Amino acid sequence: MNQRVFVWAMATLLAFSVAVGAQATAQPPASKPATPAAPPPSNPANATGNLAAGGAMSPSGAGKVATVHIQQAIANCAEGKKATDDLQKRFQPKKDQLEAMTKSIQDKQQRLQAGDKVLSEDQKNQLIREVDRETKNFNHENEDATADYQQAVDGVFNAIGNKMLQVIAVYAQKNGFDLVLNSAQPGEVLWQNDRVDITQEVIGAYNMSFPASASGLSAPPAAPGAKPAAPPATAPKKP
């Protein structure tokens, strides 16, 4: 019971601050909001009007790749820090209320344990009913608070995140990067230059290697250096 009261209260701290994990001992990890979706299609270069065109890729096909920890970037920007403080102040009264409800339940549970041989059956049953009622009230209040808090966190997270993605796109183009990955989610692309997309080239190469046939799918090519399979052995003829 004493842990559940903090489930909702730690959501923003875990989402916005890298250092909070050390302060939130004995608390279950809150679900982290998903990485913000990319903003509506737009050309960040047009918004700034001063981006240098990216240079052509080298003959070897290598390009500049960078990584950004998107959650950390959102947490540590000035707007993110202010949003964290504002949310903490906004929900502090509800946090205090839930902590008081938890203490009331714990006190009654301790009275039951300490008075096991002293309290009458009627007194015990009364305390049990009160604990049950207060626990149900706590669960209801905690669930509502968790939902409200998480909704507020997601709103702030996505609002800043969408702007952060635009900033990443502008910065990457100005500094000649071809691909920016999210280091918080390996493999997730935050921005990419069109020239790193080789979808059409791969389609063309596939069509050359495996042209469409009316007879069905063609067999895959043999691996380089592979030896052809030996014919099946036949039994020697008897004289």
C-alpha positions as CSV (number, residue, x, y, z in Angstrom):
1,M,0.0,0.0,0.0
2,N,2.8,2.5,0.9
3,Q,4.4,1.9,-2.5
4,R,1.3,2.4,-4.7
5,V,0.8,5.9,-3.5
6,F,3.9,7.0,-5.4
7,V,3.2,5.2,-8.7
8,W,1.5,8.2,-10.2
9,A,3.6,10.8,-8.4
10,M,6.9,9.6,-10.0
11,A,5.7,9.5,-13.6
12,T,7.0,12.9,-14.6
13,L,10.2,12.7,-12.7
14,L,11.1,9.4,-14.4
15,A,10.2,10.8,-17.8
16,F,11.9,14.1,-17.5
17,S,14.9,13.7,-15.2
18,V,17.9,11.4,-15.5
19,A,18.8,11.9,-11.9
20,V,15.5,11.1,-10.3
21,G,15.9,7.3,-10.5
22,A,18.4,7.5,-7.7
23,Q,16.0,9.5,-5.5
24,A,13.0,7.3,-6.1
25,T,14.2,4.2,-4.2
26,A,11.6,1.6,-3.4
27,Q,9.2,3.0,-6.0
28,P,8.0,0.9,-8.9
29,P,9.0,2.3,-12.3
30,A,6.3,4.3,-13.9
31,S,5.6,3.7,-17.6
32,K,7.5,6.1,-19.7
33,P,5.6,8.0,-22.3
34,A,6.3,7.0,-25.8
35,T,8.8,8.9,-28.0
36,P,6.8,11.8,-29.4
37,A,5.5,11.3,-32.9
38,A,7.0,13.3,-35.7
39,P,5.3,16.7,-36.3
40,P,3.1,17.1,-39.4
41,P,5.0,17.1,-42.7
42,S,6.9,20.3,-43.0
43,N,10.3,21.5,-44.2
44,P,12.3,22.8,-41.2
45,A,14.7,24.4,-43.7
46,N,12.0,26.7,-44.9
47,A,11.3,27.8,-41.3
48,T,14.9,28.9,-40.8
49,G,15.7,30.0,-44.3
50,N,19.5,29.7,-43.6
51,L,20.3,26.0,-43.8
52,A,23.3,24.9,-45.9
53,A,22.6,22.2,-48.3
54,G,24.0,18.9,-47.3
55,G,27.0,17.7,-49.3
56,A,26.9,14.6,-51.5
57,M,27.8,11.4,-49.9
58,S,31.3,10.0,-50.4
59,P,32.0,7.4,-53.1
60,S,32.1,4.8,-50.4
61,G,28.5,5.6,-49.5
62,A,29.5,6.6,-45.9
63,G,27.5,9.4,-44.2
64,K,27.6,11.2,-41.0
65,V,25.5,9.6,-38.2
66,A,24.6,11.1,-34.9
67,T,22.6,10.0,-31.8
68,V,20.4,11.9,-29.5
69,H,18.9,10.7,-26.2
70,I,15.5,12.3,-26.8
71,Q,14.1,11.8,-23.3
72,Q,17.2,13.4,-21.8
73,A,17.1,16.3,-24.3
74,I,13.5,17.0,-23.4
75,A,14.2,16.7,-19.7
76,N,17.2,19.0,-19.6
77,C,16.1,21.8,-21.9
78,A,14.9,24.9,-20.1
79,E,11.3,24.3,-21.1
80,G,11.4,20.8,-19.9
81,K,12.8,21.7,-16.5
82,K,10.1,24.3,-16.0
83,A,7.4,21.9,-17.1
84,T,8.6,19.4,-14.5
85,D,8.5,22.0,-11.7
86,D,5.0,23.2,-12.8
87,L,3.6,19.7,-12.8
88,Q,5.1,18.8,-9.4
89,K,3.5,22.0,-7.9
90,R,0.2,21.3,-9.6
91,F,-0.1,17.7,-8.3
92,Q,1.5,18.2,-4.9
93,P,-1.9,18.6,-3.0
94,K,-3.1,15.3,-4.5
95,K,0.1,13.6,-3.5
96,D,-0.2,14.9,0.1
97,Q,-3.8,13.6,0.2
98,L,-2.9,10.1,-0.9
99,E,0.0,10.0,1.6
100,A,-2.4,10.9,4.4
101,M,-4.9,8.2,3.2
102,T,-2.0,5.7,3.3
103,K,-1.0,6.7,6.8
104,S,-4.6,6.3,8.0
105,I,-4.8,2.8,6.6
106,Q,-1.4,1.8,8.1
107,D,-2.3,3.2,11.5
108,K,-5.5,1.1,11.6
109,Q,-3.6,-2.0,10.4
110,Q,-1.1,-1.5,13.2
111,R,-3.9,-1.1,15.8
112,L,-5.3,-4.4,14.6
113,Q,-2.0,-6.2,15.0
114,A,-1.1,-4.6,18.3
115,G,-4.5,-5.2,19.8
116,D,-5.1,-8.7,18.6
117,K,-5.4,-10.0,22.2
118,V,-6.9,-6.8,23.7
119,L,-9.6,-5.6,21.3
120,S,-13.0,-7.2,21.3
121,E,-14.3,-9.0,18.2
122,D,-16.6,-6.0,17.5
123,Q,-13.7,-3.6,17.7
124,K,-11.6,-5.8,15.4
125,N,-14.5,-6.1,12.9
126,Q,-15.0,-2.4,13.0
127,L,-11.3,-1.7,12.2
128,I,-11.4,-4.3,9.4
129,R,-14.4,-2.6,7.8
130,E,-12.7,0.8,8.1
131,V,-9.5,-0.5,6.5
132,D,-11.4,-2.1,3.7
133,R,-13.4,1.0,3.0
134,E,-10.4,3.3,3.1
135,T,-8.4,1.0,0.9
136,K,-11.1,1.1,-1.7
137,N,-11.3,4.9,-1.5
138,F,-7.5,5.1,-1.8
139,N,-7.4,2.8,-4.9
140,H,-10.0,4.9,-6.6
141,E,-8.3,8.2,-5.8
142,N,-4.9,6.8,-6.8
143,E,-6.1,5.5,-10.1
144,D,-7.8,8.8,-11.0
145,A,-4.7,10.7,-10.0
146,T,-2.4,8.4,-12.0
147,A,-4.5,8.9,-15.1
148,D,-4.7,12.6,-14.7
149,Y,-1.0,12.9,-14.0
150,Q,0.1,10.7,-16.9
151,Q,-2.2,12.6,-19.3
152,A,-0.5,15.9,-18.2
153,V,3.0,14.3,-18.6
154,D,2.2,13.0,-22.1
155,G,0.8,16.4,-23.2
156,V,4.0,18.2,-22.0
157,F,6.3,15.5,-23.3
158,N,4.8,15.5,-26.8
159,A,4.5,19.2,-27.1
160,I,8.2,19.7,-26.3
161,G,9.2,16.5,-28.2
162,N,7.6,17.6,-31.4
163,K,9.5,20.9,-31.3
164,M,12.7,19.0,-30.3
165,L,12.4,16.9,-33.5
166,Q,12.2,20.0,-35.6
167,V,15.3,21.4,-33.9
168,I,17.1,18.1,-34.5
169,A,16.2,18.2,-38.2
170,V,17.5,21.8,-38.6
171,Y,20.7,21.1,-36.7
172,A,21.4,17.9,-38.6
173,Q,21.0,19.6,-42.0
174,K,23.1,22.6,-41.0
175,N,25.9,20.3,-39.8
176,G,25.9,17.8,-42.6
177,F,24.5,14.8,-40.8
178,D,22.7,12.2,-42.8
179,L,21.1,10.1,-40.0
180,V,20.1,10.9,-36.4
181,L,19.2,7.9,-34.1
182,N,17.5,7.9,-30.7
183,S,20.1,6.5,-28.3
184,A,17.2,5.9,-25.8
185,Q,15.6,3.5,-28.2
186,P,18.2,1.7,-30.3
187,G,17.3,1.6,-34.0
188,E,14.7,4.4,-33.8
189,V,15.3,7.1,-36.4
190,L,14.7,10.7,-35.3
191,W,15.7,12.2,-38.7
192,Q,17.2,11.1,-41.9
193,N,18.4,12.7,-45.1
194,D,16.6,11.4,-48.2
195,R,19.8,10.2,-49.7
196,V,20.2,7.5,-47.1
197,D,17.0,5.9,-48.2
198,I,18.0,3.2,-50.8
199,T,14.5,1.6,-51.1
200,Q,14.2,2.2,-54.8
201,E,17.8,1.0,-55.4
202,V,17.1,-2.2,-53.5
203,I,13.9,-2.8,-55.5
204,G,15.9,-2.3,-58.8
205,A,18.6,-4.7,-57.6
206,Y,16.1,-7.3,-56.6
207,N,14.3,-7.1,-59.9
208,M,17.6,-7.6,-61.7
209,S,18.5,-10.6,-59.5
210,F,15.0,-12.1,-59.4
211,P,12.9,-11.1,-62.4
212,A,9.2,-11.8,-62.2
213,S,8.4,-15.2,-63.7
214,A,5.0,-16.7,-64.7
215,S,6.1,-20.0,-63.3
216,G,6.2,-18.7,-59.7
217,L,8.9,-17.5,-57.3
218,S,12.5,-18.0,-58.5
219,A,15.0,-19.9,-56.4
220,P,17.5,-17.9,-54.3
221,P,21.0,-17.6,-55.7
222,A,23.8,-19.8,-54.4
223,A,25.9,-18.3,-51.7
224,P,29.3,-16.9,-53.0
225,G,31.9,-19.7,-53.0
226,A,29.4,-22.4,-52.3
227,K,30.0,-25.7,-54.1
228,P,27.2,-27.3,-56.1
229,A,25.5,-30.2,-54.3
230,A,26.8,-33.6,-55.2
231,P,24.4,-35.9,-57.1
232,P,22.9,-38.7,-55.0
233,A,25.0,-41.8,-54.8
234,T,23.8,-44.9,-56.8
235,A,24.4,-48.5,-55.7
236,P,26.9,-50.5,-57.9
237,K,25.4,-53.0,-60.3
238,K,25.8,-56.6,-59.5
239,P,27.9,-58.7,-62.0
